Each structure stands twice: as structure tokens, then as C-alpha cells.
Amino acid sequence: MIRFNAVNKTYPGGFNALRNISFDLDAGEMAFLTGHSGAGKSTLLKLISVMEKPTAGQILINNSDISRINYSQIPYMRRNIGMIFQNHNLLMDRTIFDNVALPLVIENVGHKETRKRVEAALEKVGLSSKIKCYPHMLSGGEQQRVGIARAIVNKPPIILADEPTGNLDPKLSLDIIRLFEEFNSVGVCVLIATHDLGLIARMKYRTLTLKQGTMITDGLSHSEEEEE
Ligand SMILES: Nc1ncnc2c1ncn2[C@@H]1O[C@H](COP(=O)(O)OP(=O)(O)OP(=O)(O)O)[C@@H](O)[C@H]1O
């Protein structure tokens, strides 16, 4: 589903954020991406979502080489990906309905179908009752779940989450991860960037670790290795 082959990313100005990164993430796989602040986690997610281009190497999504696509193909590629941001990136002057509907509006989905899909997405994250609210009327955890509903509303095969539990307490963090597990259980490929080593240790998922732009480990989280 996602394949990196010897990928490098140097930002304009010369900073080398990722060096020689290679890994595969299969359809239906769920993994964590971790590493210190500045290690390159967000950069790696931005490369997958075509917000940045690699300087060298190859990135395949569903066997398409996204390092070689042109501008007109980018929106088409992005339909495969639901992106969740730590700061939610919600439009504060729009209702929860409008926020979640955004990817469908961009795709010109009809009004009736949009309503059906937004209601289904909000039900999935347990926020049906907030459909007419504005983001400031919701707690941080609820806003995060609106961001998740928006990311899954067009049923992408890949979900990328950048520090999705960053501002949440341990109980809410676990609730969010459980939601990702639900999507994963129906075949969605999920990659979660996080600093939260406690959370990673409690879960039994593959963990990719970056250090200064290099991938230093790719394996199961510690707890599973200890059990085996
Ligand atoms: N647009 C940019 N231009 C130049 N340098 C950048 C740019 N974006 C990121 N960088 C640099 O690339 C490095 C990796 O940044 P990135 O945001 O990927 O790290 P991160 O692991 O996600 O960090 P954090 O956990 O703090 O969010 C950092 O040193 C950062 O300063």
C-alpha cells in the first residue's frame, strides 16, 4: 500500500530532514511512527500525502509512484488518504457538519449523499449530537474526533495521523487509538506519528523509529517482543 525506496528529503535551504528511508506498509496494517522532536516524522507523513516531494528515491502508493506525478494528479492521489492533524485544523466559523463535509464538497458529492456520509462518520466517532455545533463549543478531545470524522468521511484506504493524541489525557488518547483500531479492523492502513512512548508500549503494533532523519528501528513495540 505504501512503499518507500531509498527516500531522501532536503528542504530548500539545505536541511536534510530524511535520509535513505525504505519501508513497506501493507494494506490493512497499523503502525506507529516515532522519534525525537525534529526527527522527521511530519516530513515523512507530508511526503505520503504529497504535501512535500522527495528530493531522491521513490514513494509508491498503491503501486503509483507519487514522486513522479504532476500537479493535476495530486487531488486524485489524496483521495486515498485521510490526514489527521494534532491541532485539528478545523474551520472555526463553520459547523461540525460543514467541517466533516469538506472533503466531499471538494469532490462534488451531491447534497443527499453528503448528508448521509457525514452523519455516518459522526456516528462512528460518537458525535452525532454535535452536528450543528461550532468547533469552539466542543472539548479538545471532541474536536480531535471531528478531525477524524473528516478524515474518514470519504472512506480512504490510508489514514495518516500526526500526533493525534498530543493534547489529550491517557484515557482519551486510548479512545482515539481504539477508533483507529476499528478502522484498521475493516482493512484501512493506519500510520500514527507520536511522541507518546507510553502509548506505544501499551499497544502491540509495528513501530518505525526515526532519529535525525534516519530510520533506526522497524519492529514490534517492546511489550510484544517481551511476551514472545
Ligand atoms: N518547510 C521546511 N523548511 C525547512 N526545514 C524544515 C521544514 N519543515 C521541517 N523542517 C525541518 O526538518 C526537520 C524535521 O521536521 P519534522 O517536522 O518532520 O519533525 P518531527 O519529527 O515531526 O518533529 P516534531 O515531533 O517536533 O513535530 C526539522 O529539523 C525541521 O526544522
PDBQT file of the ligand as one rigid body, heavy atoms in Angstrom, charges set to zero:
ROOT
HETATM    1  N1  LIG A 301       9.467  23.620   5.387  1.00  0.00    +0.000 N 
HETATM    2  C1  LIG A 301      10.631  23.378   5.981  1.00  0.00    +0.000 A 
HETATM    3  N2  LIG A 301      11.749  24.024   5.617  1.00  0.00    +0.000 NA
HETATM    4  C2  LIG A 301      12.944  23.782   6.193  1.00  0.00    +0.000 A 
HETATM    5  N3  LIG A 301      13.136  22.877   7.182  1.00  0.00    +0.000 NA
HETATM    6  C3  LIG A 301      12.049  22.197   7.607  1.00  0.00    +0.000 A 
HETATM    7  C4  LIG A 301      10.742  22.406   7.041  1.00  0.00    +0.000 A 
HETATM    8  N4  LIG A 301       9.879  21.580   7.656  1.00  0.00    +0.000 NA
HETATM    9  C5  LIG A 301      10.598  20.880   8.583  1.00  0.00    +0.000 A 
HETATM   10  N5  LIG A 301      11.889  21.244   8.536  1.00  0.00    +0.000 N 
HETATM   11  C6  LIG A 301      12.965  20.702   9.371  1.00  0.00    +0.000 C 
HETATM   12  O1  LIG A 301      13.045  19.293   9.160  1.00  0.00    +0.000 OA
HETATM   13  C7  LIG A 301      13.285  18.626  10.404  1.00  0.00    +0.000 C 
HETATM   14  C8  LIG A 301      12.208  17.583  10.608  1.00  0.00    +0.000 C 
HETATM   15  O2  LIG A 301      10.972  18.237  10.865  1.00  0.00    +0.000 OA
HETATM   16  P1  LIG A 301       9.623  17.430  11.140  1.00  0.00    +0.000 P 
HETATM   17  O3  LIG A 301       8.539  18.434  11.313  1.00  0.00    +0.000 OA
HETATM   18  O4  LIG A 301       9.458  16.398  10.103  1.00  0.00    +0.000 OA
HETATM   19  O5  LIG A 301       9.991  16.724  12.536  1.00  0.00    +0.000 OA
HETATM   20  P2  LIG A 301       9.065  15.928  13.550  1.00  0.00    +0.000 P 
HETATM   21  O6  LIG A 301       9.781  14.644  13.847  1.00  0.00    +0.000 OA
HETATM   22  O7  LIG A 301       7.691  15.831  13.036  1.00  0.00    +0.000 OA
HETATM   23  O8  LIG A 301       9.129  16.881  14.809  1.00  0.00    +0.000 OA
HETATM   24  P3  LIG A 301       8.013  17.224  15.919  1.00  0.00    +0.000 P 
HETATM   25  O9  LIG A 301       7.851  15.958  16.712  1.00  0.00    +0.000 OA
HETATM   26  O10 LIG A 301       8.670  18.316  16.728  1.00  0.00    +0.000 OA
HETATM   27  O11 LIG A 301       6.777  17.653  15.213  1.00  0.00    +0.000 OA
HETATM   28  C9  LIG A 301      13.314  19.707  11.492  1.00  0.00    +0.000 C 
HETATM   29  O12 LIG A 301      14.656  19.994  11.807  1.00  0.00    +0.000 OA
HETATM   30  C10 LIG A 301      12.639  20.894  10.846  1.00  0.00    +0.000 C 
HETATM   31  O13 LIG A 301      13.176  22.101  11.312  1.00  0.00    +0.000 OA
ENDROOT
TORSDOF 0
